[in-house]
Amino acid sequence: MEVRIKTPIPGPRSIELSQLRALNVAQGHGSVCGIFIARAEGANLVDVDGNIFIDYAGGIGTINVGHSHPKVLAAMKDQIDQFVHPCFTVAPYEPYVSLATKLSKRVPISGSCKAVFFNSGAEAVENAVKIAKSYTGRKGILVFSHAFHGRTLMAMSMTYKEDPYKKGFGPFVPNIHRLEFPSENVDLDLNNLEFDPRTIACTVIEPVAGEGGFIPASKDAMAKLRKFCTQHDIVMVADEVQSGFGRTGTLFAMEQFGVEPDLITLAKSIAGGLPLSSVIGRSDLMDSAHIGGIGGTFGGNPVACAAALAVLEVMDDEQLPERANEIGKKVRSKVESLKDKCPWIGGVRGLGAMIGVIIVDPETGAPDKKRTSRIHKYALEHGLVMITAGTDGNIIRTLMPLTIKDDILDQSLDILLQAIVNA
């Protein structure tokens, strides 16, 4: 559907719902857009006032296969007709085992692998750490600047950005050590460490720092980190919660780095918008936790597992990783064509369709969060829903569904470019 804006943004019904929300919903759970959604299809959102938007947020990266994909909906409905939730811990079921089997064969880790399922990215990260601690008998964790690993206590402690994710929520988990995130411009410095590597159970790294600003790690650094982990018997965990499921141009971003992690965490687009996450890795590692040590009431819900199995089929049938590369090239080309006209574009970075546009003060080169917010506001008012990212809040990020049609992509890019020019 093409963009159609019928009312001021937000519209009158959205304003009514915002007022009701203010009375009944905790204000700590914020929303970046003031519109309320009535329907979603493909790459479009339709609000309660009948305005039609193009979605560049994708449920914060959960809708790589698009909103309401018919194959995913059919799989969900078929499973609902059978049963909804007997709980795998109590009475297991086939969709969980089928999904574990398929994903264990697809992750970029050689040899025998196993999987376990949870609900959220934070749970996946926490359980990857638990598995690594069980395997190594160590307590330390190595993470990186610009990292986001979740909002639970362990994951929040591992996260880098203070405001809003950590402010006022301490004290945090001890034994967490941090190095600078190794991008193309920042070397991985493993010299003069302030910790003993033999105390580290695992290192957790995003192949593309997501909330930190869509910063790809360098291939050289990944190779160096893999060697360091092997040398010191440290479990290497790739956090692919946001980068997984075709977003970067391959099913998993780690396929592009030439090294294998020991464990990989997945969530977001794994189940087409339903809550599901996973830890997958070497069988000897995965089996190190004692029986009952990992799991949960809703982890691996059968409806979510059925949806995830359909997502894998859609990824293959519609060649969505390849489509991500096409989308990313077009976005990058269009935005870079404005650089002479818009000196506040500090650069464009990312992998596949996981693209970040850096907004800076043209005079100082400093991050410009205010202009980034104006770009966001202009885009929303003209029919493009976006979210920002970055430790300094100055990154426009693209998380559009990978099923977006060319004409809709072209219209969305027209709006994005107008927003960058005019904001």
C-alpha positions in Angstrom: 0.0 0.0 0.0 1.1 3.5 -0.7 1.4 6.1 2.0 -1.8 8.0 2.7 -2.0 10.6 5.5 -5.5 11.8 6.2 -5.1 13.6 9.5 -2.5 15.5 11.4 0.0 13.1 13.1 -1.0 11.9 15.6 -4.7 11.8 14.6 -7.7 12.4 16.9 -8.3 8.7 17.8 -4.6 8.2 18.5 -4.7 11.2 20.8 -7.7 9.8 22.6 -5.9 6.5 23.1 -2.7 8.3 24.3 -4.8 10.0 26.9 -6.2 6.7 28.1 -2.8 5.2 28.0 -1.4 7.9 30.2 -4.0 7.0 32.9 -3.4 3.3 32.8 0.0 2.3 31.4 3.3 2.8 33.3 5.1 5.8 31.8 8.4 3.9 32.0 7.4 1.9 28.9 7.8 4.6 26.3 6.9 4.6 22.6 8.8 6.5 19.9 5.6 7.2 17.8 2.4 8.7 19.0 0.2 6.7 16.6 -1.8 3.6 17.5 -2.0 0.8 15.0 -5.2 -0.9 13.8 -3.8 -3.1 11.1 -0.5 -4.2 9.6 0.3 -5.9 6.3 3.6 -6.5 4.5 5.6 -3.3 5.0 2.7 -1.2 6.0 1.1 0.0 9.2 -2.5 1.4 9.3 -3.3 3.5 12.3 -6.7 3.9 14.1 -7.3 7.1 12.1 -6.9 5.4 8.8 -3.5 6.8 8.0 -1.2 4.4 6.1 2.5 4.3 6.9 5.5 2.5 5.6 7.3 0.6 8.4 11.1 1.1 8.8 11.0 -0.1 12.4 9.7 -3.6 11.8 8.7 -4.1 15.4 12.4 -3.3 16.3 13.6 -5.9 13.9 11.1 -8.7 14.5 9.2 -8.6 11.2 11.9 -9.5 8.6 9.2 -11.6 6.8 6.7 -8.7 6.8 3.6 -8.1 8.8 0.9 -10.8 8.6 2.8 -13.0 6.2 0.1 -15.5 5.0 2.4 -18.6 5.4 3.3 -17.6 8.9 -0.3 -16.9 9.8 -1.4 -20.2 8.4 1.2 -22.1 10.4 0.1 -20.2 13.6 -3.6 -21.0 13.0 -3.0 -24.6 12.2 -1.1 -25.0 15.5 -3.7 -23.1 17.5 -6.3 -25.5 16.3 -4.3 -28.4 17.8 -3.1 -27.0 21.1 -1.7 -23.7 22.4 0.6 -24.5 25.3 1.1 -27.7 27.2 4.6 -26.5 28.3 7.7 -28.3 26.9 8.9 -28.8 30.5 5.8 -30.8 31.3 4.7 -32.5 28.0 7.0 -31.9 25.0 5.8 -31.6 21.4 7.1 -31.9 17.9 7.3 -28.3 16.7 9.9 -27.6 19.4 12.0 -30.6 18.3 11.6 -29.9 14.6 12.7 -26.3 15.0 15.7 -27.2 17.1 16.7 -29.8 14.4 16.4 -27.3 11.6 18.2 -24.4 13.3 21.0 -26.6 14.6 21.7 -27.5 11.0 21.6 -23.9 9.7 23.7 -22.0 12.2 27.3 -21.3 11.1 28.8 -23.8 13.6 30.4 -27.0 12.4 29.8 -30.3 14.0 27.0 -31.5 16.2 24.8 -28.7 17.6 21.8 -28.5 19.9 19.2 -25.8 20.6 17.0 -24.6 23.5 14.2 -22.0 23.3 13.2 -19.1 25.4 11.0 -16.0 25.0 13.2 -12.9 24.5 16.7 -11.9 23.4 17.6 -11.0 27.0 16.7 -14.6 28.1 18.7 -16.1 25.3 21.8 -14.0 26.3 21.4 -14.8 30.0 21.1 -18.6 29.3 24.1 -18.5 27.0 26.1 -17.1 29.9 24.7 -19.7 32.2 25.7 -22.5 29.8 29.2 -21.0 29.4 29.6 -20.8 33.2 28.5 -24.4 33.6 30.9 -25.6 30.9 34.0 -23.6 32.0 33.4 -23.4 35.8 34.4 -19.7 35.5 32.5 -16.5 36.5 33.8 -13.7 34.3 32.1 -12.3 31.2 33.8 -10.2 28.5 31.6 -7.7 26.5 32.1 -4.6 24.4 31.3 -0.9 24.2 28.1 0.0 22.4 26.6 -3.4 23.3 23.0 -4.0 24.0 22.1 -7.4 25.3 18.8 -6.9 27.1 16.9 -5.4 30.0 17.1 -8.2 32.6 19.7 -7.8 35.4 22.5 -9.9 33.8 21.8 -8.6 30.3 21.4 -5.1 31.5 24.8 -5.3 33.3 26.3 -6.4 30.0 24.7 -3.5 28.1 26.8 -0.4 27.6 24.4 2.6 27.4 23.5 4.0 30.7 20.4 6.1 29.9 17.7 4.8 29.5 18.7 1.2 29.9 20.6 1.2 33.2 19.9 4.5 34.9 18.9 4.0 38.5 18.8 0.2 38.3 22.1 -0.7 39.9 24.0 -2.4 41.5 24.8 -4.5 38.6 26.3 -8.0 38.2 30.0 -8.1 39.0 32.8 -9.9 37.0 31.8 -8.2 33.8 34.7 -6.8 31.8 34.5 -4.5 28.8 36.7 -3.7 25.8 36.1 -1.2 22.9 33.9 -2.6 20.2 36.2 -3.6 17.3 34.9 -1.8 14.2 36.8 -1.0 11.0 38.1 2.1 12.8 38.8 0.6 16.2 41.3 -2.2 16.7 40.6 -5.1 19.1 43.2 -4.4 21.8 43.9 -7.6 23.8 47.1 -6.3 25.3 47.5 -5.0 28.9 44.2 -6.5 29.9 42.8 -5.6 33.3 41.6 -9.1 33.9 43.0 -12.6 33.7 41.6 -14.4 30.6 41.6 -17.7 32.5 38.7 -16.3 34.7 36.5 -15.5 31.7 33.7 -18.0 31.0 32.5 -16.3 27.8 32.8 -13.3 25.5 29.6 -12.0 24.0 29.7 -9.9 20.9 27.2 -8.6 18.3 28.6 -9.1 14.8 26.8 -5.8 14.1 26.3 -3.6 17.2 22.5 -3.0 17.0 21.3 -0.5 19.6 24.8 0.9 19.7 24.5 2.3 16.2 24.5 -0.5 13.5 28.3 -0.8 13.7 29.7 -3.9 12.0 32.6 -5.6 13.7 35.7 -5.9 11.6 36.6 -9.3 10.1 40.1 -9.1 11.4 38.9 -8.4 14.9 36.5 -11.4 14.8 39.4 -13.6 13.7 41.6 -12.2 16.5 38.8 -12.7 19.1 38.2 -16.3 17.9 41.9 -17.0 18.3 42.0 -15.4 21.8 39.0 -17.4 22.9 40.5 -20.7 21.7 43.8 -19.9 23.3 42.2 -19.3 26.7 39.3 -21.8 26.5 36.7 -19.0 26.5 33.3 -19.7 25.0 32.6 -17.3 22.1 29.0 -16.2 21.9 27.6 -14.4 18.9 24.6 -12.3 19.8 22.5 -12.3 16.6 19.3 -11.3 18.3 18.9 -8.3 15.9 21.3 -9.3 13.0 19.9 -12.8 12.4 17.3 -14.1 10.0 18.4 -12.5 6.8 18.8 -8.9 7.9 22.5 -8.6 7.0 22.4 -10.4 3.6 23.0 -13.9 5.0 20.7 -15.9 7.2 23.1 -15.2 10.1 25.6 -12.4 10.0 28.4 -14.6 11.4 28.5 -16.3 8.0 30.3 -13.3 6.7 33.1 -13.2 9.2 35.0 -16.4 8.4 35.0 -17.7 12.0 32.7 -19.9 14.0 31.3 -18.9 17.4 30.7 -21.6 20.0 27.2 -20.4 20.8 24.7 -18.1 19.0 21.7 -16.3 20.4 18.7 -15.6 18.3 15.4 -13.8 18.8 13.4 -10.9 17.2 12.6 -12.1 13.6 12.9 -15.8 14.5 9.1 -16.3 14.7 7.6 -13.5 12.5 6.6 -11.3 15.5 5.8 -13.9 18.2 8.0 -14.0 21.3 10.6 -16.7 20.8 14.4 -16.8 21.3 17.1 -19.5 21.2 20.6 -20.5 22.2 22.2 -22.8 19.7 25.7 -24.2 19.9 28.1 -27.1 20.1 26.4 -30.1 21.7 29.1 -30.6 24.3 28.6 -27.0 25.4 24.8 -27.1 25.3 24.7 -30.3 27.4 26.9 -28.9 30.1 24.0 -27.4 32.1 22.3 -29.8 34.5 18.8 -31.0 33.8 16.4 -28.3 35.0 19.1 -25.7 35.0 17.7 -24.0 31.8 14.2 -23.7 30.5 11.1 -21.8 31.5 7.3 -21.9 31.4 6.7 -20.3 28.0 10.0 -21.0 26.3 9.5 -22.7 22.9 5.7 -22.2 22.9 4.3 -24.4 20.1 2.6 -21.6 18.2 5.8 -19.6 18.2 7.8 -22.7 17.1 5.3 -23.3 14.3 5.6 -19.7 13.2 9.4 -20.0 13.2 9.3 -23.1 11.0 7.3 -21.1 8.5 9.7 -18.2 8.8 12.6 -20.5 7.7 10.6 -21.6 4.7 9.8 -18.0 3.7 13.4 -17.0 4.1 14.4 -19.7 1.6 11.4 -19.6 -0.8 11.5 -15.8 -1.1 15.3 -15.5 -0.9 15.1 -12.8 1.7 18.8 -12.7 2.6 19.6 -11.9 -1.0 16.8 -9.3 -1.0 18.4 -7.7 2.0 21.5 -7.0 0.0 19.4 -5.4 -2.8 17.6 -3.2 -0.3 20.8 -2.2 1.5 22.5 -1.2 -1.7 19.6 1.0 -2.8 19.4 2.6 0.7 23.1 3.3 0.8 23.2 4.7 -2.7 20.3 7.0 -2.2 21.5 8.4 1.1 25.1 8.8 0.0 23.9 10.8 -3.0 22.8 13.5 -0.5 26.1 13.9 1.2 27.2 17.0 -0.7 23.9 18.7 -0.2 23.6 17.5 3.5 26.9 17.8 5.3 25.2 16.5 8.4 25.3 13.0 7.0 28.4 11.7 8.7 28.4 8.4 6.9 26.4 5.3 6.1 27.3 1.9 7.5 26.0 -1.6 8.1 25.6 -5.0 6.4 22.8 -5.9 4.0 19.6 -4.1 4.9 20.9 -3.4 8.5 21.9 0.2 7.5 22.6 3.1 9.9 22.8 6.7 8.7 25.0 8.7 10.9 23.8 12.3 11.7 26.4 14.8 12.9 26.9 18.5 13.5 28.5 19.6 10.1 30.8 22.1 11.9 32.2 19.9 14.7 31.5 16.4 13.5 29.9 15.7 16.9 26.8 13.4 17.1 23.6 15.5 16.5 20.8 13.9 18.4 18.5 16.9 17.9 18.6 16.8 14.1 18.2 13.0 14.2 15.0 13.6 16.2 13.8 16.2 13.7 14.4 13.7 10.8 12.4 11.1 12.7 9.5 13.5 13.3 9.4 14.8 9.7 9.4 11.2 8.4 6.6 10.2 10.7 4.4 13.1 9.7 4.9 12.2 6.0 4.1 8.5 6.4 7.4 6.8 7.4 7.7 5.1 10.8 11.4 4.9 11.8 13.4 4.4 15.0 16.8 5.7 15.9 19.8 4.1 17.5 23.3 4.8 18.7 25.0 5.4 22.0 24.6 9.1 21.2 21.2 8.8 19.7 22.3 10.0 16.3 21.7 7.0 14.0 18.8 6.6 11.7 18.4 2.8 11.3 16.6 0.7 8.7 14.6 -2.3 9.8 12.0 -2.5 7.1 10.5 -5.9 6.3 12.7 -7.7 3.7 9.5 -8.5 1.8 9.0 -4.8 1.0 8.0 -4.3 -2.7 10.2 -2.1 -4.9 7.5 0.6 -5.4 7.0 0.9 -1.7 10.7 0.9 -1.0 11.1 3.7 -3.6 8.4 5.8 -1.9 9.8 5.2 1.5 13.3 6.4 0.3 11.7 9.5 -1.1 10.3 10.3 2.3 13.5 9.5 4.1 15.6 11.7 1.8 13.1 14.6 2.1 13.3 14.2 5.9 17.1 14.3 5.9 17.1 17.4 3.6 14.4 19.3 5.4 14.7 18.5 9.1 
